[in-house]
Amino acid sequence: MDLSFYTAAVGANAQQGRMNIIANNLANINTEGYKAQSAGFVDLLYNKYYKAASKDPETGCGARVEKTDILYEQGGTMPTGGAYDFAITGAGFFALYDPGTGDVFYTRNGHFSLSEYGPNVFYLINDQKCLVLDKDFNIILVDTDDEGQELGIGVFDFNSKEGMLLKGDNKYMAVEKNGSPFLNDRAVLNRGRLEMGNVDLAYEMSRVIETQRAYQMSLKMVQTSDEIEQTINNLR
């Protein structure tokens, strides 16, 4: 009975974790550049029901959320008319440099603005004051007197996006297994537009129902195990 309590409890906890991820997707459905996430589950330890036997069925101990997978599919774009708004058509990310930490982040959110560098010269930055990088990984200086200036914003991609770290505010950090970033010349920058989140509302709502039912079943298992324990105690 102790195992049934444990299995049910960790199952309910896993479904709560999945619900938190779904709720985060729904909360960011209108966030520029947001990429939908999903929970990745793994099985916990298995035990043989009869340890002396070699071919007896194994009993599981439930599952837990091991990782959060990111869906990098293209989202729809929306016209904004902003002079420094950019949407990427195709694969890849904008590269951002954080002068406070020296870290390089990657994002699909192309809502940029200007930070003054000198007379009529500005840095191109994002909403978190990170510097936008060009195709050579250099910071971009914008001359507001030059209306036809080519900004040269870089769009970088990776051979593998699996395991990229979420750093908040729609920023990602590459890890060793992602490999080195490379310039994606096939990507197209659309000025005056922003990419919206790729969250599918109907799909997320179906996952809400599925997760709620799984959570309820886990709690029902806890209740049933408790009733069985009470019956056994009464028999004594």
Rosetta silent file (secondary structure, phi, psi, omega in degrees, C-alpha in Angstrom):
SEQUENCE: MDLSFYTAAVGANAQQGRMNIIANNLANINTEGYKAQSAGFVDLLYNKYYKAASKDPETGCGARVEKTDILYEQGGTMPTGGAYDFAITGAGFFALYDPGTGDVFYTRNGHFSLSEYGPNVFYLINDQKCLVLDKDFNIILVDTDDEGQELGIGVFDFNSKEGMLLKGDNKYMAVEKNGSPFLNDRAVLNRGRLEMGNVDLAYEMSRVIETQRAYQMSLKMVQTSDEIEQTINNLR
SCORE:     score description
SCORE:     0.000 S_00000001
   1 L     0.000  -35.393  179.175    0.000    0.000    0.000 S_00000001
   2 H   -59.472  -37.462 -179.961    2.853    2.383    0.716 S_00000001
   3 H   -66.222  -37.954  179.695    3.979    2.009   -2.900 S_00000001
   4 H   -66.733  -39.243  174.934    0.507    2.860   -4.222 S_00000001
   5 H   -59.197  -48.416 -176.393    0.434    6.021   -2.096 S_00000001
   6 H   -63.195  -46.807 -178.785    3.866    7.011   -3.370 S_00000001
   7 H   -60.830  -42.495 -179.823    3.077    6.268   -7.018 S_00000001
   8 H   -66.938  -39.846 -178.114   -0.148    8.253   -6.865 S_00000001
   9 H   -66.412  -45.649  179.888    1.496   11.195   -5.117 S_00000001
  10 H   -69.376  -29.825  176.054    4.379   11.513   -7.586 S_00000001
  11 H   -65.322  -43.433  177.537    1.893   11.097  -10.448 S_00000001
  12 H   -63.789  -39.535  179.169   -0.202   13.995   -9.156 S_00000001
  13 H   -65.089  -39.307  178.459    2.938   16.075   -8.727 S_00000001
  14 H   -64.186  -41.852  179.599    4.032   15.314  -12.304 S_00000001
  15 H   -68.714  -31.469  174.820    0.649   16.360  -13.681 S_00000001
  16 H   -65.201  -40.368  176.207    0.827   19.565  -11.636 S_00000001
  17 H   -62.652  -40.810  177.903    4.188   20.302  -13.253 S_00000001
  18 H   -64.647  -39.537  179.366    2.715   19.679  -16.689 S_00000001
  19 H   -63.776  -36.672  178.072   -0.208   21.992  -15.895 S_00000001
  20 H   -62.112  -38.999  178.966    2.223   24.746  -14.904 S_00000001
  21 H   -67.174  -42.515  178.472    3.915   24.475  -18.315 S_00000001
  22 H   -63.507  -42.468  178.970    0.567   24.607  -20.128 S_00000001
  23 H   -60.996  -37.734  177.815   -0.489   27.619  -18.060 S_00000001
  24 H   -65.196  -38.964  176.101    2.745   29.364  -19.024 S_00000001
  25 H   -61.147  -46.602 -178.346    1.985   28.711  -22.708 S_00000001
  26 H   -65.650  -35.627 -179.826   -1.514   30.162  -22.365 S_00000001
  27 H   -68.390  -24.110 -176.631   -0.215   33.202  -20.481 S_00000001
  28 L  -108.411   21.678 -175.095    2.235   33.925  -23.320 S_00000001
  29 L   -62.436  -27.383  179.609   -0.091   33.300  -26.236 S_00000001
  30 L  -109.883   16.684  179.799    0.277   36.946  -27.362 S_00000001
  31 L   -85.526  129.536 -177.480    3.939   37.375  -26.396 S_00000001
  32 L   -62.431  130.611  174.630    6.204   38.283  -29.303 S_00000001
  33 L    75.052    4.576 -177.821    8.604   35.515  -30.282 S_00000001
  34 L   -71.019  141.384  177.649    7.382   33.078  -27.617 S_00000001
  35 L  -114.762  129.582 -177.493    7.834   29.375  -28.358 S_00000001
  36 L   -61.784  149.021 -178.749    5.418   26.821  -26.914 S_00000001
  37 E  -122.335  156.416  176.151    6.764   24.323  -24.397 S_00000001
  38 E  -141.437  153.857 -177.670    5.780   20.795  -23.429 S_00000001
  39 E   -84.055  136.653  173.964    6.623   18.510  -20.526 S_00000001
  40 E  -107.840  120.074 -175.829    8.932   15.538  -21.041 S_00000001
  41 E   -98.627  152.302  171.278    8.266   12.645  -18.642 S_00000001
  42 E  -133.564  149.197  176.184   10.536    9.808  -17.491 S_00000001
  43 E   -73.729  146.096  171.478    9.708    6.641  -15.571 S_00000001
  44 L   -87.694 -172.648 -172.924   10.908    6.252  -12.025 S_00000001
  45 L   -61.008  148.585  173.193   12.421    3.028  -10.638 S_00000001
  46 E  -107.841  146.979  175.723   10.835   -0.359  -11.262 S_00000001
  47 E  -126.429  146.991  172.192   10.711   -3.186   -8.729 S_00000001
  48 E   -76.569  136.300 -177.170   10.049   -6.881   -9.175 S_00000001
  49 L   -64.647  -43.610  173.386    6.851   -7.910   -7.460 S_00000001
  50 L  -116.968  110.836 -174.011    8.470  -11.138   -6.232 S_00000001
  51 L   -65.474  -24.974 -177.658   12.199  -10.652   -5.830 S_00000001
  52 L   -76.999  -21.615 -178.174   12.882  -14.402   -5.822 S_00000001
  53 L   -89.196  154.142 -177.244   11.381  -14.910   -9.277 S_00000001
  54 L   -99.246  -21.307 -174.583   13.222  -14.035  -12.464 S_00000001
  55 L  -122.323   19.111  179.268   10.310  -13.427  -14.851 S_00000001
  56 L   -73.890  151.798  177.223    7.666  -11.816  -12.674 S_00000001
  57 L   -60.329  150.475  178.424    6.077   -8.543  -13.798 S_00000001
  58 E   -96.293  147.763  176.259    7.690   -5.363  -12.543 S_00000001
  59 E  -106.392  135.377 -178.943    5.874   -2.682  -10.592 S_00000001
  60 E   -90.262  168.113  179.719    6.574    0.949  -11.355 S_00000001
  61 L  -118.039   21.412  177.907    6.945    3.908   -8.998 S_00000001
  62 L    96.754 -163.259 -177.748    5.344    6.543  -11.198 S_00000001
  63 E  -143.144  164.742  176.167    6.831    9.252  -13.397 S_00000001
  64 E  -143.281  162.294  177.002    8.177   12.769  -13.104 S_00000001
  65 E   -77.484  116.020 -176.860    8.778   15.761  -15.368 S_00000001
  66 E   -91.660  -36.904 -175.131   12.380   15.402  -16.547 S_00000001
  67 E  -155.337  168.832  175.074   12.654   18.291  -18.986 S_00000001
  68 E  -115.687  115.234  178.994   10.794   20.989  -20.848 S_00000001
  69 E   -85.962  146.146 -178.377   10.797   20.610  -24.618 S_00000001
  70 E  -114.379  131.823  177.382   10.535   23.700  -26.816 S_00000001
  71 L   -93.970  110.346 -173.115    8.606   23.821  -30.086 S_00000001
  72 L   -92.271   15.079 -178.685   10.627   26.054  -32.428 S_00000001
  73 L   -62.159  151.701 -179.185    8.084   26.170  -35.272 S_00000001
  74 L   -62.125  134.820  171.980    7.494   29.513  -36.979 S_00000001
  75 L   -95.551  166.513  177.179    4.798   31.727  -35.493 S_00000001
  76 L   -70.070  158.424  179.351    2.622   34.144  -37.413 S_00000001
  77 E  -110.420  153.546 -178.088    3.792   37.731  -37.952 S_00000001
  78 E  -131.203  131.394  177.722    1.974   40.959  -37.197 S_00000001
  79 E   -70.261  135.851  178.343    2.605   44.395  -38.763 S_00000001
  80 L  -121.616  -25.260 -176.099    3.616   47.048  -36.233 S_00000001
  81 L    77.788   -0.172 -179.913    5.107   49.789  -38.373 S_00000001
  82 L   -69.657  134.938 -176.947    7.971   50.107  -35.907 S_00000001
  83 L   -66.388  -24.137 -177.237   11.211   51.219  -37.535 S_00000001
  84 L  -122.933   31.008  170.527   13.213   48.795  -35.409 S_00000001
  85 E  -100.085  133.523 -177.798   10.810   45.862  -35.254 S_00000001
  86 E  -137.132  137.872  174.688   11.965   42.754  -37.117 S_00000001
  87 E  -119.621  136.673  178.773   10.425   39.336  -37.713 S_00000001
  88 E   -91.572  127.049  169.278   12.429   36.344  -38.942 S_00000001
  89 E  -102.464  113.783 -174.909   10.965   34.212  -41.695 S_00000001
  90 L   116.753 -174.103 -178.262   12.783   30.903  -41.522 S_00000001
  91 L   -82.757  154.376  174.541   14.983   29.251  -38.911 S_00000001
  92 L   126.391  175.025 -176.440   17.333   31.105  -36.619 S_00000001
  93 E  -137.249  157.350  164.119   17.631   33.643  -33.825 S_00000001
  94 E   -78.686  146.087  176.972   18.751   37.181  -33.184 S_00000001
  95 E  -102.113  135.252 -177.870   21.967   37.315  -31.135 S_00000001
  96 E  -125.714  139.298  177.943   22.078   39.527  -28.039 S_00000001
  97 E  -113.244  125.482  178.270   25.043   40.574  -25.928 S_00000001
  98 L   -94.120  107.863 -177.153   24.541   41.346  -22.238 S_00000001
  99 L   -67.242  -19.750 -179.686   27.233   43.913  -21.273 S_00000001
 100 L   -74.688  -36.859 -176.916   26.602   43.261  -17.581 S_00000001
 101 L  -111.032  -18.048 -175.924   27.470   39.560  -17.647 S_00000001
 102 L    80.468    7.291 -178.823   29.298   39.188  -20.966 S_00000001
 103 L   -85.175  152.162  173.888   26.871   36.429  -22.012 S_00000001
 104 E  -108.874  126.519  178.749   25.440   35.975  -25.499 S_00000001
 105 E  -114.985  167.411  179.244   21.753   35.070  -25.710 S_00000001
 106 E  -131.279  143.649 -176.942   19.474   34.176  -28.618 S_00000001
 107 E  -150.881  159.508  171.894   15.874   35.199  -29.188 S_00000001
 108 L  -103.379   -4.773 -179.925   13.099   35.306  -31.777 S_00000001
 109 L   -82.203  110.141 -176.532   11.668   38.518  -30.344 S_00000001
 110 L   -99.037   27.639  177.821   12.725   41.282  -32.733 S_00000001
 111 E   -85.015  100.043 -175.342   11.261   44.229  -30.835 S_00000001
 112 L  -113.944  164.486  177.804   14.303   46.531  -30.705 S_00000001
 113 E  -148.155 -173.923 -175.667   14.900   50.171  -29.826 S_00000001
 114 E  -113.652  143.202  173.667   17.747   52.693  -29.613 S_00000001
 115 E  -125.432  128.969 -170.679   20.083   53.623  -26.752 S_00000001
 116 E   -64.732  132.995  176.774   22.168   56.777  -27.154 S_00000001
 117 E  -111.402  -38.664 -179.377   25.885   56.338  -27.856 S_00000001
 118 E  -167.044 -172.627  178.926   26.811   59.794  -29.130 S_00000001
 119 L   -57.306  114.709  179.123   25.408   62.688  -31.192 S_00000001
 120 L    61.449   14.429  179.013   22.855   61.098  -33.550 S_00000001
 121 E  -123.357  131.681 -174.115   24.478   57.680  -32.960 S_00000001
 122 E  -134.652  153.912  166.933   22.725   54.965  -31.011 S_00000001
 123 E   -81.796  148.794  170.750   23.124   51.338  -30.003 S_00000001
 124 E   -94.095  120.107 -175.090   20.463   48.892  -31.182 S_00000001
 125 E  -129.069  167.376  174.103   19.120   47.141  -28.075 S_00000001
 126 L  -101.569 -171.664 -174.574   16.246   44.893  -27.013 S_00000001
 127 L   -67.547  -23.102  179.815   13.746   45.455  -24.188 S_00000001
 128 L   -96.820   16.549  176.904   16.174   44.102  -21.555 S_00000001
 129 L    67.749   19.871  172.322   18.950   46.509  -22.657 S_00000001
 130 L   -82.492  147.110 -177.434   20.987   43.752  -24.320 S_00000001
 131 E   -84.328  131.826  177.654   22.926   44.831  -27.416 S_00000001
 132 E   -78.003  138.184 -176.517   21.815   43.390  -30.753 S_00000001
 133 E  -104.373  149.319  178.970   24.669   41.824  -32.740 S_00000001
 134 E   -88.836 -168.322 -174.824   25.326   41.979  -36.481 S_00000001
 135 L   -67.055  -17.026  178.520   26.372   39.192  -38.842 S_00000001
 136 L  -106.051   16.833 -179.163   29.946   39.323  -37.504 S_00000001
 137 L    63.083   31.577  174.156   28.889   39.248  -33.839 S_00000001
 138 L  -105.624  153.203  177.075   29.635   42.966  -33.454 S_00000001
 139 E   -68.285  156.413 -174.562   27.348   45.482  -31.761 S_00000001
 140 L  -107.240  122.640  174.388   25.244   47.628  -34.083 S_00000001
 141 E  -102.230  130.149 -176.143   25.573   51.417  -34.108 S_00000001
 142 E  -109.138  124.381  175.404   22.690   53.251  -35.749 S_00000001
 143 E   -95.557  108.100 -175.905   23.160   56.642  -37.393 S_00000001
 144 L   -69.420  -15.053  176.891   19.741   58.299  -37.280 S_00000001
 145 L   -81.044  -15.287 -178.388   20.804   60.788  -39.938 S_00000001
 146 L  -102.944   93.047 -176.254   21.343   57.932  -42.423 S_00000001
 147 L   -66.774  -25.961 -178.315   17.855   56.765  -43.365 S_00000001
 148 L   -98.014   16.405 -177.414   19.184   54.133  -45.756 S_00000001
 149 L   -61.026  132.128  174.802   21.671   52.594  -43.320 S_00000001
 150 L   -86.885  114.371 -174.440   22.023   48.839  -43.628 S_00000001
 151 L   -74.967  -29.167  177.386   21.917   47.544  -40.053 S_00000001
 152 L    66.579   34.335 -179.563   23.278   44.107  -40.917 S_00000001
 153 E   -61.980  130.915 -178.721   21.394   42.312  -38.138 S_00000001
 154 L   -85.260  144.244  171.857   22.588   38.719  -37.905 S_00000001
 155 E  -119.903  116.125 -172.318   20.314   35.676  -37.892 S_00000001
 156 E  -115.674  146.278  179.543   22.074   32.675  -36.390 S_00000001
 157 E  -132.509  173.180 -179.513   21.076   29.029  -36.206 S_00000001
 158 L  -130.845  151.723  176.103   22.398   25.791  -34.694 S_00000001
 159 L   -65.371  -31.068  176.336   22.720   22.250  -36.005 S_00000001
 160 L  -138.708  129.976  177.865   20.825   21.093  -32.913 S_00000001
 161 L  -100.338   -1.820 -177.684   18.523   23.176  -30.746 S_00000001
 162 L   -64.158  131.703  174.913   17.885   20.416  -28.223 S_00000001
 163 L    86.438    5.022  176.462   18.777   21.378  -24.668 S_00000001
 164 L   -60.722  140.256 -174.641   19.056   25.148  -25.164 S_00000001
 165 E   -84.984  131.865  173.529   18.663   26.852  -21.801 S_00000001
 166 E   -79.674  125.142 -176.741   15.677   29.093  -21.148 S_00000001
 167 L  -115.527   13.067  179.574   16.939   32.319  -19.548 S_00000001
 168 L    85.283  157.242  178.616   13.666   34.235  -19.270 S_00000001
 169 L    56.753   36.110  178.394   12.204   37.032  -21.397 S_00000001
 170 L    61.520   29.003  177.185   12.206   34.740  -24.468 S_00000001
 171 E  -108.404  143.844  178.507   16.000   34.447  -24.382 S_00000001
 172 E  -124.379  150.651  174.760   17.924   31.205  -24.870 S_00000001
 173 E  -120.259  132.784 -179.698   21.518   30.293  -24.148 S_00000001
 174 L   -75.306  146.831  174.713   23.367   27.715  -26.234 S_00000001
 175 L  -114.610  177.065 -172.445   25.059   24.754  -24.536 S_00000001
 176 H   -58.373  -41.330 -175.186   27.917   22.568  -25.732 S_00000001
 177 H   -72.840  -12.038  175.445   25.791   20.001  -27.541 S_00000001
 178 H   -73.903  -19.940 -177.621   24.135   22.730  -29.647 S_00000001
 179 L    80.686 -173.045 -179.255   27.462   23.340  -31.385 S_00000001
 180 L   -83.701  142.589  177.397   28.688   26.665  -32.704 S_00000001
 181 L   -69.364  145.381  175.805   26.180   29.178  -34.113 S_00000001
 182 E  -129.267  151.606 -178.769   26.291   29.774  -37.853 S_00000001
 183 E   -72.987  125.973  178.538   24.887   32.581  -39.958 S_00000001
 184 L   -97.308   95.495 -178.115   21.659   31.594  -41.699 S_00000001
 185 L   -72.306  -16.544 -178.587   21.718   33.547  -44.957 S_00000001
 186 L   -82.219  -15.650  177.841   18.462   31.958  -46.107 S_00000001
 187 L   -70.694  146.270 -178.382   16.444   33.564  -43.321 S_00000001
 188 E  -113.661  132.000  175.723   14.518   36.709  -44.296 S_00000001
 189 E   -95.587  126.555  178.498   14.140   39.751  -42.043 S_00000001
 190 E  -107.147  108.294 -177.400   10.799   41.535  -42.276 S_00000001
 191 E   -78.738  143.285 -179.195   11.095   45.095  -41.013 S_00000001
 192 L    81.307   13.426  178.440    8.091   46.682  -39.332 S_00000001
 193 E  -135.239  157.389  175.534    6.691   43.297  -38.269 S_00000001
 194 E  -130.037  141.354  174.971    6.963   41.079  -35.183 S_00000001
 195 E   -79.522  130.022  178.115    6.671   37.313  -34.886 S_00000001
 196 L   -88.922  172.927  178.637    3.931   36.284  -32.480 S_00000001
 197 L   -64.621  154.582 -179.545    3.919   33.221  -30.236 S_00000001
 198 L  -101.997   25.905 -179.837    3.323   29.818  -31.824 S_00000001
 199 L   -73.771  129.222  176.601    0.934   28.605  -29.106 S_00000001
 200 L   -95.030  107.939 -173.837   -2.064   26.662  -30.478 S_00000001
 201 H   -60.398  -45.024 -178.269   -4.975   27.583  -28.178 S_00000001
 202 H   -62.543  -42.056  179.601   -7.190   24.612  -29.129 S_00000001
 203 H   -65.487  -42.015 -179.193   -4.341   22.143  -28.594 S_00000001
 204 H   -65.730  -37.872  178.809   -3.399   23.666  -25.239 S_00000001
 205 H   -66.871  -35.779  176.149   -6.995   23.518  -24.010 S_00000001
 206 H   -66.145  -34.940  176.938   -7.197   19.835  -24.935 S_00000001
 207 H   -70.489  -30.934  175.335   -4.015   19.268  -22.931 S_00000001
 208 H   -61.169  -47.498 -179.814   -5.577   21.091  -19.971 S_00000001
 209 H   -62.882  -44.557  179.767   -8.489   18.627  -19.971 S_00000001
 210 H   -60.700  -43.905 -178.499   -6.155   15.656  -20.369 S_00000001
 211 H   -69.371  -39.869  178.321   -3.906   16.813  -17.529 S_00000001
 212 H   -60.808  -42.527 -179.658   -6.815   17.564  -15.208 S_00000001
 213 H   -66.836  -39.859  177.755   -8.209   14.064  -15.693 S_00000001
 214 H   -64.950  -38.768  177.826   -4.820   12.462  -15.075 S_00000001
 215 H   -64.225  -43.378  179.176   -4.441   14.555  -11.921 S_00000001
 216 H   -63.324  -39.350  178.712   -7.907   13.526  -10.717 S_00000001
 217 H   -65.308  -37.291  177.755   -7.121    9.852  -11.326 S_00000001
 218 H   -64.047  -42.865  178.050   -3.927   10.154   -9.283 S_00000001
 219 H   -67.678  -34.216  176.263   -5.861   11.669   -6.384 S_00000001
 220 H   -64.451  -35.749  177.567   -8.499    8.957   -6.725 S_00000001
 221 H   -65.897  -39.218  175.609   -5.727    6.385   -6.400 S_00000001
 222 H   -61.499  -44.622 -179.834   -4.579    8.056   -3.163 S_00000001
 223 H   -63.015  -44.400 -179.637   -8.145    7.936   -1.844 S_00000001
 224 H   -63.595  -42.812  178.157   -8.596    4.266   -2.796 S_00000001
 225 H   -61.130  -39.542  178.403   -5.283    3.300   -1.184 S_00000001
 226 H   -64.824  -40.969  179.455   -6.340    5.092    1.977 S_00000001
 227 H   -64.967  -38.613  178.476   -9.671    3.237    2.040 S_00000001
 228 H   -65.452  -42.209  177.549   -7.892   -0.108    1.627 S_00000001
 229 H   -60.340  -42.622  179.018   -5.530    0.736    4.498 S_00000001
 230 H   -63.498  -40.543  178.622   -8.485    1.614    6.706 S_00000001
 231 H   -62.849  -43.527  178.721  -10.200   -1.680    5.858 S_00000001
 232 H   -62.089  -42.595  178.936   -7.039   -3.648    6.705 S_00000001
 233 H   -63.969  -38.087  179.034   -6.687   -1.817   10.025 S_00000001
 234 H   -67.433  -33.996  178.222  -10.307   -2.538   10.906 S_00000001
 235 H   -65.220  -31.006  178.408   -9.807   -6.264   10.179 S_00000001
 236 L   -67.289    0.000    0.000   -7.032   -6.341   12.751 S_00000001
